[in-house]
Amino acid sequence: MSANPARYGIYYMPPAHSQLGQLAAAWLGRDAHAGAALARPIMSQVDGSAMAAATATPSHYGFHGTLKPPFHLYAGQREAELEQALAAFCRLRPPFDISPLTVQSMGNFLALRPVDDSPALGGLAADCVRAFDSFRAAPGQDELARRRASGLTERQLHLLGQWGYPYVMDQFRFHMTLTGPLSASARPVFASALQEYFQAVCRSPLSIDALTLVRQPNRNTPFQVLQRYPFGGDGTKSD
């Protein structure tokens, strides 16, 4: 385990200035790019206090789709080296589109997911898990015990041991989380409100054109965007 308390993740995040990025940041009440709190939208179906409670956990992470799950740096690895490796990784990849997004239930929470699964996106996620695993410190025993207690399958337990996270490779399901756990009665209310709220950005394919490196200084602070690296680019910052 690294002595550095920070965790890093490699995500797909839409550009901060995009309609999807702006709508999602307002819904979560936080702009992870700027590190700023935002006023949440006013909705007829969901009151402000219920919205704030439902978005407390995803707001902490920022609006994103996970490709390389959060990890501590392995002893001896440095943030700058991770940045350089990610920039080089992204320079070699072409952008591609996935099917339009829709609001879907994933267990007891809601997320934006593509209408159709994308082999290209699944391949990108698997490549990210493999390519950056040398930077990952092994998870602590407390984290492993917590995940094992959540009812994992044999396959997921194997992936947890190999990659430090159970929902990778063939268990990967791309999603961009919109809520924390909701009651069975609240889920359809939130789903209807969110489908209406995001309808303008759920009509067209989504371009996967960059990866974003995020950093969480410690477990008690929100994730912050470090840099967005465009595919086929020169490794410079993109927003």
KEBALO-738327 format. One record per residue (C-alpha): x, y, z. Coordinates in nm, 3 decimals. Example, Ala and Ser with C-alpha at 12.3 -4.5 7.8 and 13.67 -1.06 7.14 Angstrom:
2
FIKOL        X        Y        Z
FIKOL    1.230   -0.450    0.780
FIKOL    1.367   -0.106    0.714
END
This chain:
239
FIKOL        X        Y        Z
FIKOL    0.000    0.000    0.000
FIKOL    0.119    0.350   -0.080
FIKOL    0.167    0.596    0.206
FIKOL   -0.007    0.856   -0.011
FIKOL   -0.371    0.881    0.110
FIKOL   -0.492    1.008   -0.228
FIKOL   -0.690    0.788   -0.464
FIKOL   -0.697    0.821   -0.842
FIKOL   -0.952    0.709   -1.098
FIKOL   -0.972    0.708   -1.477
FIKOL   -1.316    0.803   -1.596
FIKOL   -1.517    0.903   -1.895
FIKOL   -1.653    1.249   -1.817
FIKOL   -1.825    1.474   -2.070
FIKOL   -1.668    1.814   -2.136
FIKOL   -1.753    2.060   -1.860
FIKOL   -1.909    2.302   -2.111
FIKOL   -2.124    2.037   -2.283
FIKOL   -2.499    2.020   -2.229
FIKOL   -2.469    1.678   -2.068
FIKOL   -2.188    1.796   -1.841
FIKOL   -2.377    2.105   -1.731
FIKOL   -2.707    1.928   -1.672
FIKOL   -2.542    1.651   -1.473
FIKOL   -2.330    1.886   -1.262
FIKOL   -2.640    2.090   -1.173
FIKOL   -2.834    1.774   -1.086
FIKOL   -2.554    1.658   -0.855
FIKOL   -2.507    2.006   -0.712
FIKOL   -2.131    2.007   -0.776
FIKOL   -1.896    2.082   -1.062
FIKOL   -1.607    1.836   -1.024
FIKOL   -1.402    2.029   -1.282
FIKOL   -1.415    2.357   -1.092
FIKOL   -1.461    2.205   -0.747
FIKOL   -1.761    2.432   -0.693
FIKOL   -2.105    2.378   -0.545
FIKOL   -2.396    2.445   -0.780
FIKOL   -2.764    2.523   -0.733
FIKOL   -2.971    2.216   -0.811
FIKOL   -3.258    2.238   -1.061
FIKOL   -3.615    2.293   -0.947
FIKOL   -3.836    1.995   -1.031
FIKOL   -4.205    1.946   -0.980
FIKOL   -4.178    1.573   -0.902
FIKOL   -3.886    1.584   -0.656
FIKOL   -3.835    1.839   -0.380
FIKOL   -3.498    1.994   -0.302
FIKOL   -3.429    1.807    0.021
FIKOL   -3.502    1.469   -0.138
FIKOL   -3.282    1.560   -0.433
FIKOL   -2.992    1.661   -0.208
FIKOL   -3.019    1.338   -0.009
FIKOL   -3.039    1.123   -0.320
FIKOL   -2.736    1.284   -0.483
FIKOL   -2.504    1.308   -0.181
FIKOL   -2.293    1.004   -0.278
FIKOL   -2.267    1.058   -0.657
FIKOL   -2.191    1.426   -0.596
FIKOL   -1.887    1.318   -0.394
FIKOL   -1.752    1.133   -0.700
FIKOL   -1.862    1.377   -0.971
FIKOL   -2.058    1.284   -1.282
FIKOL   -1.865    1.008   -1.456
FIKOL   -1.848    0.660   -1.599
FIKOL   -1.575    0.452   -1.434
FIKOL   -1.317    0.285   -1.658
FIKOL   -1.032    0.229   -1.411
FIKOL   -1.181    0.215   -1.060
FIKOL   -1.030    0.436   -0.788
FIKOL   -0.696    0.318   -0.650
FIKOL   -0.407    0.430   -0.433
FIKOL   -0.072    0.463   -0.604
FIKOL    0.166    0.174   -0.555
FIKOL    0.472    0.266   -0.346
FIKOL    0.725    0.445   -0.563
FIKOL    0.475    0.553   -0.831
FIKOL    0.410    0.923   -0.880
FIKOL    0.115    1.125   -0.996
FIKOL    0.319    1.282   -1.277
FIKOL    0.409    0.937   -1.411
FIKOL    0.044    0.836   -1.412
FIKOL   -0.044    1.153   -1.600
FIKOL    0.223    1.087   -1.861
FIKOL    0.110    0.727   -1.908
FIKOL   -0.254    0.830   -1.950
FIKOL   -0.164    1.103   -2.199
FIKOL    0.031    0.850   -2.407
FIKOL   -0.254    0.595   -2.382
FIKOL   -0.510    0.848   -2.508
FIKOL   -0.295    0.974   -2.795
FIKOL   -0.312    0.631   -2.956
FIKOL   -0.691    0.586   -2.938
FIKOL   -0.953    0.707   -3.186
FIKOL   -1.285    0.854   -3.066
FIKOL   -1.596    0.643   -3.111
FIKOL   -1.968    0.675   -3.049
FIKOL   -2.195    0.470   -2.827
FIKOL   -2.573    0.452   -2.842
FIKOL   -2.786    0.726   -2.680
FIKOL   -2.819    0.728   -2.305
FIKOL   -3.127    0.646   -2.103
FIKOL   -3.212    0.651   -1.733
FIKOL   -3.200    0.297   -1.595
FIKOL   -3.217    0.127   -1.257
FIKOL   -2.906   -0.053   -1.141
FIKOL   -3.014   -0.236   -0.831
FIKOL   -3.149    0.032   -0.600
FIKOL   -2.993    0.336   -0.768
FIKOL   -3.043    0.519   -1.099
FIKOL   -2.787    0.591   -1.367
FIKOL   -2.754    0.698   -1.727
FIKOL   -2.664    0.396   -1.941
FIKOL   -2.635    0.346   -2.317
FIKOL   -2.940    0.189   -2.478
FIKOL   -2.715   -0.081   -2.628
FIKOL   -2.398   -0.227   -2.482
FIKOL   -2.084   -0.126   -2.673
FIKOL   -1.804   -0.377   -2.735
FIKOL   -1.571   -0.083   -2.808
FIKOL   -1.648    0.070   -2.469
FIKOL   -1.608   -0.262   -2.292
FIKOL   -1.273   -0.306   -2.465
FIKOL   -1.163    0.042   -2.363
FIKOL   -1.251   -0.028   -2.000
FIKOL   -1.060   -0.359   -2.004
FIKOL   -0.760   -0.189   -2.162
FIKOL   -0.765    0.079   -1.891
FIKOL   -0.779   -0.180   -1.614
FIKOL   -0.480   -0.366   -1.759
FIKOL   -0.271   -0.071   -1.877
FIKOL   -0.269    0.114   -1.545
FIKOL   -0.263   -0.175   -1.303
FIKOL    0.108   -0.129   -1.239
FIKOL    0.019    0.202   -1.072
FIKOL   -0.235    0.041   -0.836
FIKOL   -0.155   -0.046   -0.477
FIKOL   -0.329   -0.357   -0.348
FIKOL   -0.648   -0.278   -0.154
FIKOL   -0.635   -0.309    0.222
FIKOL   -0.788   -0.601    0.408
FIKOL   -1.076   -0.388    0.537
FIKOL   -1.174   -0.291    0.183
FIKOL   -1.148   -0.649    0.060
FIKOL   -1.361   -0.775    0.349
FIKOL   -1.624   -0.509    0.285
FIKOL   -1.651   -0.603   -0.082
FIKOL   -1.658   -0.976   -0.011
FIKOL   -1.943   -0.920    0.234
FIKOL   -2.157   -0.759   -0.038
FIKOL   -2.251   -1.093   -0.194
FIKOL   -2.011   -1.130   -0.486
FIKOL   -2.020   -1.418   -0.731
FIKOL   -1.724   -1.652   -0.769
FIKOL   -1.624   -1.469   -1.087
FIKOL   -1.641   -1.132   -0.911
FIKOL   -1.434   -1.261   -0.621
FIKOL   -1.171   -1.374   -0.871
FIKOL   -1.167   -1.031   -1.038
FIKOL   -1.144   -0.862   -0.698
FIKOL   -0.833   -1.064   -0.619
FIKOL   -0.675   -1.005   -0.960
FIKOL   -0.764   -0.641   -1.029
FIKOL   -0.871   -0.501   -0.691
FIKOL   -1.232   -0.449   -0.803
FIKOL   -1.508   -0.699   -0.882
FIKOL   -1.694   -0.520   -1.162
FIKOL   -1.436   -0.519   -1.438
FIKOL   -1.373   -0.716   -1.760
FIKOL   -1.681   -0.931   -1.837
FIKOL   -1.857   -0.791   -1.526
FIKOL   -1.823   -0.431   -1.646
FIKOL   -2.144   -0.234   -1.711
FIKOL   -2.084    0.124   -1.813
FIKOL   -2.302    0.366   -1.619
FIKOL   -2.301    0.727   -1.506
FIKOL   -2.450    0.736   -1.158
FIKOL   -2.728    0.984   -1.083
FIKOL   -2.849    0.879   -0.737
FIKOL   -2.754    0.685   -0.432
FIKOL   -2.980    0.405   -0.303
FIKOL   -3.352    0.482   -0.337
FIKOL   -3.655    0.311   -0.190
FIKOL   -3.872    0.101   -0.421
FIKOL   -4.143    0.368   -0.407
FIKOL   -3.904    0.657   -0.479
FIKOL   -3.724    0.501   -0.776
FIKOL   -4.002    0.542   -1.036
FIKOL   -4.062    0.902   -0.925
FIKOL   -3.695    0.991   -0.963
FIKOL   -3.667    0.794   -1.288
FIKOL   -3.954    0.986   -1.446
FIKOL   -3.812    1.320   -1.332
FIKOL   -3.462    1.236   -1.457
FIKOL   -3.579    1.104   -1.793
FIKOL   -3.756    1.436   -1.851
FIKOL   -3.461    1.637   -1.721
FIKOL   -3.206    1.463   -1.944
FIKOL   -3.429    1.407   -2.249
FIKOL   -3.247    1.664   -2.465
FIKOL   -2.916    1.477   -2.429
FIKOL   -3.066    1.128   -2.460
FIKOL   -3.154    1.164   -2.828
FIKOL   -2.813    1.135   -2.992
FIKOL   -2.516    0.897   -2.968
FIKOL   -2.255    0.984   -2.708
FIKOL   -1.900    1.045   -2.826
FIKOL   -1.632    0.873   -2.620
FIKOL   -1.349    1.106   -2.713
FIKOL   -1.135    1.150   -2.402
FIKOL   -1.045    1.009   -2.061
FIKOL   -1.034    1.210   -1.742
FIKOL   -0.796    1.160   -1.453
FIKOL   -0.947    1.239   -1.113
FIKOL   -0.793    1.260   -0.768
FIKOL   -0.940    1.227   -0.421
FIKOL   -0.699    1.376   -0.164
FIKOL   -0.842    1.151    0.109
FIKOL   -1.155    0.948    0.170
FIKOL   -1.339    1.239    0.330
FIKOL   -1.301    1.484    0.042
FIKOL   -1.467    1.482   -0.301
FIKOL   -1.294    1.368   -0.617
FIKOL   -1.147    1.650   -0.825
FIKOL   -1.072    1.657   -1.196
FIKOL   -0.699    1.677   -1.266
FIKOL   -0.700    1.667   -1.644
FIKOL   -0.904    1.551   -1.943
FIKOL   -0.701    1.385   -2.218
FIKOL   -0.853    1.382   -2.569
FIKOL   -0.813    1.076   -2.786
FIKOL   -0.567    1.124   -3.071
FIKOL   -0.453    1.447   -2.910
FIKOL   -0.122    1.585   -2.794
FIKOL   -0.179    1.516   -2.423
FIKOL   -0.274    1.873   -2.336
FIKOL   -0.566    1.959   -2.114
FIKOL   -0.914    1.957   -2.264
FIKOL   -1.232    2.087   -2.101
END
